[in-house]
Amino acid sequence: MATMTSCTLNGKPIDIDAAIDMKDSAGTTPDFRCNECSKPVRPHRSGGHASAHFEHLERNPNCSQSHVAR
């Protein structure tokens, strides 16, 4: 399973912690994009067995950063 901890926002890199803080303060999810395929991603907090990470809104089988379908 890929674990993406950075992405881009307005063409600039942003890490997962900053993205979660930004999402919390904005009340909505900004237009975060995958570094590899530029498709939309959303930040997820750590919890259970997973560390904080970005996940594609829709799985992209052509991107190595996209989670494998279960």
N, C-alpha and C positions, 0 to 999 in steps of 0.2 A: 504494500500500500504506500502510495506517495504521500509525503508529508511536506506541504508547501508552507514555509514560514515567512515568505516575503512575496509581494506582488507589486503592481504599479498603480498609482492613482494620478491621473492627469500627466502621465508620462514620466513620473518620478517614482523611485522605489520607496516602499513603505514596509515596515516589519509588522508582524502579527500583533504585538503588544500595542503599538501605536494605532493600528487599524481598529482594534477592539475598543480602545479609548475613544477614538474618533466616532465610531458607530454609536457608542453609549451617549456621547455628548450631543450628537446630531439628532438622535432619535430615529434615524433612518440609516440604511446602508448606502454609503457613497459608492461611486462607480469604480470599484476595485477590479483590476484586470490581471489575468495570468501573465507572468513574465515570459512564458514560452509561446502560448497560442493567442494571447490577447482576448480570450473569452472572459465573460464576467465570472467573478469568484466572490465568496462571502467568507468573513472570518468566523471561526468557531472557537469558543473558549476551551480550555483544558477541562477534562472531567473523565471520571471512570478510568479507562485504560488508554485514552488518547490525550496527547499533548495539544496545545493550541495550534491551530493550522488554518489555512485557507482551503476552501473546497469549491470546485466549479459549480455553478448553478445548474448546469446540465453537463453530464459526463461527456467528455470528449475523448473518444478512443484513439485519436491521433496525437494526443498530448501525453507526454511521459509524466506530467504532474497531476493528471486526472486520476481519481480513484478508480479502481477496478470494480466493475459491476458485481454485485453479490448474488 
